[in-house]
Amino acid sequence: MAEIQLEGLVKRYGKVTAVHGIDLEIADGEFVVFVGPSGCGKSTTLRMIAGLEEISGGVLKIGDTIVNQYEPKQRNIAMVFQNYAIYPHMTVGQNIGFGLYTSKLSKSEKQRRIAEAGKILGLEDLLERRPAALSGGQRQRVAIGRAMVRDPAAFLFDEPLSNLDAQLRSQMRIEIKRLHQRLGTTIVYVTHDQIEAMTMADRIVVMRDGLILQVGTPTELYDSPVDVFTARFIGSPSMNLIDGSAADGALTAGGVKVKGTLPQARSGKILVGVRPHDLLVGEAPADAALAFDGKVTAVEPLGSETLVHLDIAGSSAIATAPGKLLPAVDSIVTAWAAPGNLYLFDAQSEKALGRL
């Protein structure tokens, strides 16, 4: 196991800079997830850590060693790819042990490692099968097993679950998290799926346009986003943003006055954010920070709750109602938010201004 340090890491492709001098320390045994939209630089960063992309600038350390010029095999890390990269003509056991064939380990030690990985991953009864006889989830476990047997200092995962269906993704998230808890090895994981990030990570790194916007625990990013992008990227459904304005210490949003004192004296346009699960359909209590009427444009029954899509003075928002409440489309309902559940952002810079 080892810590990984990125110091001013840069990646250029000709005149195009894909990663802009990012800094990050990943602790020994930590599970860190990079998230962001396609093209944000997260996979490029992972490939630089792996040694599959040349570093254009900055320093990469694994443990106390600068590894910028090291070949991938010299870095003692193992990578699990999106497409599994397992060999169809080999058995499960042969695939898991493939990376050991050129090692100096004894045959018995190689077999022991293969058997141990198979047991941990629930593949012990499948070691003689060919990949064609396996499900997608089982194939991904084979790919993970092949990485495990090398006993690496760190695991790198590049969107490993994107080819699986929703049920398998949910199952594999739990299995990878359990694997980390059992092995305690450093994991760097890349995904565009914020649910994977929220449910698996010790810390999340949010990237956009080759820059790191925010680093923190899932709770920190959910409760205290530093900007509009992070606020909307973390959380499902995405945070509602309602146009507002401040003047003389008062704030209005969606055409109604917001109760409470602004965290800092401001005037001008402000975006008021509220998460769908904090915007509730029903009669507003007297102490509600924000309450307004909206026209129902769509209804999504989810069993335990109902997501209600609203038009508020020309802006769209999603609110939550009890599962048995199904407002009619085109009806008018009241939606409200309690104090402490409003996020304020500068409309121009989109930087966070605090909570209300």
C-alpha positions as CSV (number, residue, x, y, z in Angstrom):
1,M,0.0,0.0,0.0
2,A,1.1,3.6,-0.6
3,E,0.0,7.2,-0.7
4,I,-0.2,8.9,-4.0
5,Q,0.7,12.6,-4.5
6,L,0.0,14.8,-7.5
7,E,1.9,18.1,-7.5
8,G,1.1,20.5,-10.3
9,L,0.2,17.6,-12.6
10,V,-0.2,18.7,-16.2
11,K,-1.2,16.9,-19.4
12,R,-0.9,18.5,-22.8
13,Y,-1.8,17.1,-26.3
14,G,0.0,19.5,-28.6
15,K,-1.4,23.0,-27.9
16,V,-4.4,21.6,-26.0
17,T,-4.1,21.3,-22.2
18,A,-6.2,18.5,-20.8
19,V,-5.2,18.7,-17.2
20,H,-4.2,22.1,-15.7
21,G,-1.6,21.6,-12.9
22,I,-3.7,19.8,-10.3
23,D,-2.6,19.1,-6.8
24,L,-3.9,16.2,-4.7
25,E,-2.8,13.9,-1.9
26,I,-4.3,10.5,-1.6
27,A,-3.7,8.8,1.7
28,D,-2.4,5.2,2.1
29,G,-5.5,3.0,2.1
30,E,-7.9,5.7,1.0
31,F,-10.7,5.2,-1.5
32,V,-10.8,8.3,-3.7
33,V,-13.2,8.8,-6.6
34,F,-12.8,11.2,-9.4
35,V,-16.1,12.5,-10.9
36,G,-17.0,14.9,-13.6
37,P,-18.5,15.0,-17.1
38,S,-16.9,13.5,-20.2
39,G,-13.7,15.3,-21.2
40,C,-13.1,16.8,-17.8
41,G,-9.6,15.1,-17.4
42,K,-10.5,12.5,-14.8
43,S,-9.5,9.4,-17.0
44,T,-6.4,11.2,-18.3
45,T,-5.3,11.8,-14.7
46,L,-5.9,8.2,-13.8
47,R,-3.8,7.1,-16.9
48,M,-1.0,9.4,-15.8
49,I,-1.0,7.7,-12.4
50,A,-0.9,4.3,-14.2
51,G,1.9,5.4,-16.5
52,L,-0.2,4.9,-19.6
53,E,0.0,8.6,-20.4
54,E,3.2,10.7,-20.3
55,I,3.2,13.5,-17.8
56,S,3.7,16.9,-19.4
57,G,4.5,18.7,-16.2
58,G,4.5,18.5,-12.4
59,V,5.4,15.6,-10.2
60,L,3.8,12.3,-9.4
61,K,4.8,10.4,-6.3
62,I,3.8,6.9,-5.2
63,G,5.0,6.5,-1.6
64,D,8.2,8.6,-1.4
65,T,9.2,7.8,-5.0
66,I,8.9,10.2,-7.9
67,V,7.6,7.9,-10.7
68,N,7.2,10.3,-13.6
69,Q,9.7,8.3,-15.8
70,Y,8.7,4.9,-14.5
71,E,7.1,2.3,-16.8
72,P,3.6,1.1,-15.7
73,K,5.0,-2.3,-14.5
74,Q,7.6,-0.5,-12.3
75,R,4.9,1.4,-10.3
76,N,3.4,-1.6,-8.5
77,I,-0.2,-0.6,-9.3
78,A,-3.0,-2.6,-10.9
79,M,-5.6,-1.2,-13.2
80,V,-9.1,-2.5,-13.9
81,F,-10.6,-1.3,-17.2
82,Q,-14.1,-0.6,-18.4
83,N,-14.1,-3.4,-21.0
84,Y,-12.7,-6.1,-18.6
85,A,-9.8,-7.0,-20.9
86,I,-10.0,-10.7,-20.1
87,Y,-8.9,-13.4,-22.5
88,P,-11.7,-15.5,-24.0
89,H,-9.5,-18.6,-24.7
90,M,-8.4,-18.8,-21.0
91,T,-10.2,-20.2,-18.0
92,V,-11.2,-17.9,-15.2
93,G,-8.3,-19.2,-13.1
94,Q,-5.9,-18.6,-15.9
95,N,-7.2,-15.1,-16.5
96,I,-6.8,-14.2,-12.8
97,G,-3.3,-15.6,-12.7
98,F,-2.2,-14.1,-16.0
99,G,-0.2,-11.3,-14.4
100,L,1.8,-13.9,-12.3
101,Y,3.1,-16.0,-15.1
102,T,6.3,-13.9,-15.6
103,S,6.8,-13.5,-11.8
104,K,9.4,-15.5,-9.8
105,L,6.8,-16.9,-7.5
106,S,6.6,-20.6,-7.0
107,K,3.8,-22.5,-8.8
108,S,2.2,-23.3,-5.4
109,E,2.2,-19.6,-4.4
110,K,0.6,-18.6,-7.7
111,Q,-2.1,-21.2,-7.2
112,R,-2.6,-20.1,-3.6
113,R,-3.1,-16.5,-4.7
114,I,-5.5,-17.4,-7.5
115,A,-7.6,-19.6,-5.1
116,E,-7.6,-16.8,-2.5
117,A,-8.7,-14.2,-5.0
118,G,-11.4,-16.6,-6.3
119,K,-12.7,-17.1,-2.8
120,I,-12.8,-13.4,-1.9
121,L,-14.7,-12.6,-5.1
122,G,-17.1,-15.6,-5.0
123,L,-15.5,-17.2,-8.1
124,E,-14.1,-20.3,-6.5
125,D,-16.6,-22.6,-8.2
126,L,-16.0,-20.9,-11.6
127,L,-12.2,-21.1,-12.0
128,E,-12.4,-23.8,-14.7
129,R,-15.0,-21.9,-16.8
130,R,-14.4,-19.8,-19.8
131,P,-15.4,-16.1,-19.8
132,A,-18.2,-16.8,-22.4
133,A,-20.0,-18.7,-19.7
134,L,-20.0,-15.8,-17.2
135,S,-22.3,-12.9,-16.6
136,G,-21.1,-9.3,-16.9
137,G,-20.7,-9.0,-13.2
138,Q,-18.7,-12.2,-13.0
139,R,-16.4,-11.0,-15.8
140,Q,-15.7,-7.8,-14.0
141,R,-14.9,-9.8,-10.8
142,V,-12.4,-11.8,-12.9
143,A,-10.7,-8.5,-14.0
144,I,-10.6,-7.4,-10.4
145,G,-9.1,-10.8,-9.3
146,R,-6.4,-10.4,-11.9
147,A,-5.4,-7.1,-10.3
148,M,-5.7,-8.5,-6.8
149,V,-3.2,-11.4,-7.2
150,R,-0.4,-9.0,-7.9
151,D,-0.7,-7.5,-4.4
152,P,-0.3,-4.0,-5.7
153,A,0.3,-0.8,-3.8
154,A,-2.9,0.7,-5.3
155,F,-5.8,-0.2,-7.5
156,L,-6.9,2.0,-10.3
157,F,-10.5,1.6,-11.6
158,D,-11.5,3.3,-14.9
159,E,-15.3,3.4,-15.1
160,P,-15.4,-0.3,-14.4
161,L,-19.2,-0.6,-14.0
162,S,-20.4,1.4,-17.0
163,N,-21.1,-1.7,-19.1
164,L,-23.3,-3.3,-16.5
165,D,-27.1,-3.0,-16.1
166,A,-28.5,-1.0,-13.1
167,Q,-29.0,-4.0,-10.8
168,L,-25.5,-5.4,-11.5
169,R,-23.9,-1.9,-11.0
170,S,-25.6,-1.6,-7.6
171,Q,-24.4,-5.1,-6.6
172,M,-20.8,-4.5,-7.8
173,R,-20.6,-1.1,-6.0
174,I,-21.2,-3.0,-2.7
175,E,-18.7,-5.8,-3.7
176,I,-15.9,-3.3,-4.5
177,K,-16.6,-1.4,-1.3
178,R,-16.4,-4.6,0.7
179,L,-13.2,-5.5,-1.1
180,H,-11.6,-2.3,-0.1
181,Q,-12.7,-2.7,3.5
182,R,-11.2,-6.2,3.5
183,L,-7.9,-5.4,1.7
184,G,-7.3,-1.8,2.9
185,T,-5.4,-1.0,-0.4
186,T,-5.4,2.5,-1.8
187,I,-8.1,2.8,-4.6
188,V,-8.4,5.5,-7.2
189,Y,-11.6,5.2,-9.0
190,V,-13.0,7.2,-12.0
191,T,-16.6,7.5,-12.9
192,H,-19.1,9.9,-14.3
193,D,-21.8,8.5,-12.1
194,Q,-22.2,10.6,-8.9
195,I,-24.2,7.8,-7.2
196,E,-21.2,5.5,-7.5
197,A,-19.0,8.3,-6.0
198,M,-21.4,9.1,-3.2
199,T,-21.9,5.5,-2.1
200,M,-18.3,4.3,-2.4
201,A,-15.8,7.1,-1.8
202,D,-13.9,8.2,1.3
203,R,-13.3,11.4,-0.6
204,I,-14.6,12.7,-3.9
205,V,-12.6,14.8,-6.4
206,V,-14.9,16.9,-8.6
207,M,-13.2,17.8,-11.9
208,R,-14.3,20.1,-14.8
209,D,-12.3,21.3,-17.8
210,G,-9.0,19.8,-16.5
211,L,-9.3,21.5,-13.1
212,I,-10.2,20.2,-9.6
213,L,-13.2,22.2,-8.3
214,Q,-13.6,20.6,-4.9
215,V,-12.3,17.7,-2.8
216,G,-14.1,16.3,0.2
217,T,-16.2,13.6,1.7
218,P,-19.5,12.8,0.1
219,T,-21.3,14.6,3.0
220,E,-19.1,17.7,2.6
221,L,-19.8,17.9,-1.1
222,Y,-23.5,17.4,-0.7
223,D,-23.9,19.8,2.2
224,S,-21.3,22.5,1.3
225,P,-20.7,22.7,-2.5
226,V,-18.3,25.5,-3.5
227,D,-20.1,26.3,-6.7
228,V,-23.1,25.7,-8.9
229,F,-21.5,23.0,-10.9
230,T,-20.6,20.9,-7.9
231,A,-24.0,21.6,-6.3
232,R,-25.9,20.3,-9.4
233,F,-23.5,17.4,-10.1
234,I,-23.6,15.9,-6.6
235,G,-27.1,14.7,-5.6
236,S,-29.9,13.0,-7.5
237,P,-32.2,14.5,-8.7
238,S,-30.0,17.6,-9.3
239,M,-30.3,20.7,-7.1
240,N,-33.0,23.2,-8.2
241,L,-31.8,26.7,-9.0
242,I,-34.2,29.5,-8.8
243,D,-33.5,33.0,-10.1
244,G,-33.4,35.5,-7.2
245,S,-32.4,39.0,-6.4
246,A,-31.1,40.8,-3.3
247,A,-31.7,44.4,-2.4
248,D,-31.6,46.3,1.0
249,G,-30.8,43.0,2.9
250,A,-33.9,41.3,1.5
251,L,-33.9,38.3,-0.9
252,T,-36.7,37.2,-3.3
253,A,-36.8,34.0,-5.4
254,G,-39.4,32.7,-7.7
255,G,-41.3,36.0,-7.2
256,V,-41.7,35.6,-3.4
257,K,-39.8,36.9,-0.5
258,V,-37.3,34.6,1.3
259,K,-37.3,34.7,5.1
260,G,-34.1,35.1,6.9
261,T,-31.0,37.3,6.8
262,L,-28.5,37.0,4.0
263,P,-25.1,35.6,5.2
264,Q,-23.4,38.6,3.7
265,A,-24.6,42.0,2.5
266,R,-25.3,41.8,-1.2
267,S,-27.4,43.3,-3.9
268,G,-28.1,42.1,-7.4
269,K,-28.9,38.7,-8.9
270,I,-28.5,35.6,-6.8
271,L,-29.2,31.9,-7.6
272,V,-31.2,30.2,-4.9
273,G,-30.6,26.4,-4.7
274,V,-32.8,23.9,-3.0
275,R,-32.5,20.1,-3.3
276,P,-35.6,18.3,-4.5
277,H,-35.8,16.3,-1.3
278,D,-35.8,19.6,0.7
279,L,-38.5,21.2,-1.4
280,L,-41.7,19.7,-0.1
281,V,-45.2,19.8,-1.6
282,G,-48.0,20.7,0.9
283,E,-49.1,23.5,3.2
284,A,-46.1,25.5,4.3
285,P,-45.5,26.0,8.0
286,A,-45.2,29.5,9.3
287,D,-41.4,29.3,9.7
288,A,-40.7,28.1,6.1
289,A,-37.8,29.9,4.6
290,L,-39.3,29.8,1.1
291,A,-42.8,28.9,-0.1
292,F,-44.4,29.5,-3.5
293,D,-47.1,28.2,-5.8
294,G,-46.1,26.2,-8.9
295,K,-47.9,24.6,-11.8
296,V,-47.4,20.8,-12.0
297,T,-45.8,19.8,-15.3
298,A,-45.1,16.1,-14.6
299,V,-45.3,13.6,-11.8
300,E,-43.0,10.6,-11.1
301,P,-44.4,8.1,-8.6
302,L,-41.5,6.2,-6.9
303,G,-43.5,4.3,-4.3
304,S,-42.2,5.8,-1.1
305,E,-42.3,9.3,-2.5
306,T,-43.4,11.2,-5.6
307,L,-41.2,13.6,-7.5
308,V,-43.3,16.6,-8.7
309,H,-42.0,18.7,-11.5
310,L,-43.1,22.4,-11.3
311,D,-43.1,25.5,-13.3
312,I,-42.4,28.5,-11.1
313,A,-42.6,31.8,-12.8
314,G,-41.1,30.3,-15.9
315,S,-38.4,28.3,-14.1
316,S,-38.4,24.6,-13.6
317,A,-38.0,22.8,-10.3
318,I,-38.5,19.4,-8.8
319,A,-40.3,18.9,-5.4
320,T,-41.0,15.9,-3.3
321,A,-44.4,14.7,-2.1
322,P,-45.5,11.7,-0.1
323,G,-45.8,8.5,-2.1
324,K,-49.5,8.4,-2.1
325,L,-49.9,12.0,-3.2
326,L,-50.2,12.3,-7.0
327,P,-51.0,15.9,-7.9
328,A,-52.7,16.3,-11.3
329,V,-50.7,17.7,-14.2
330,D,-51.6,21.4,-14.7
331,S,-52.8,21.8,-11.1
332,I,-51.3,24.4,-8.8
333,V,-49.5,23.2,-5.6
334,T,-47.5,24.9,-2.9
335,A,-43.9,23.9,-2.4
336,W,-41.8,25.0,0.6
337,A,-38.4,24.6,2.1
338,A,-37.3,24.8,5.8
339,P,-34.7,27.2,7.1
340,G,-31.1,26.0,6.5
341,N,-32.0,24.2,3.2
342,L,-31.4,27.1,0.8
343,Y,-28.1,27.4,-1.0
344,L,-27.1,30.8,-2.3
345,F,-24.8,31.4,-5.3
346,D,-23.5,34.5,-7.0
347,A,-25.4,34.6,-10.4
348,Q,-22.3,35.8,-12.3
349,S,-19.4,33.8,-10.8
350,E,-21.6,30.9,-9.7
351,K,-19.5,30.7,-6.5
352,A,-21.2,29.7,-3.2
353,L,-22.3,32.5,-0.9
354,G,-23.6,30.4,2.1
355,R,-26.8,28.9,3.4
356,L,-30.1,30.4,4.5
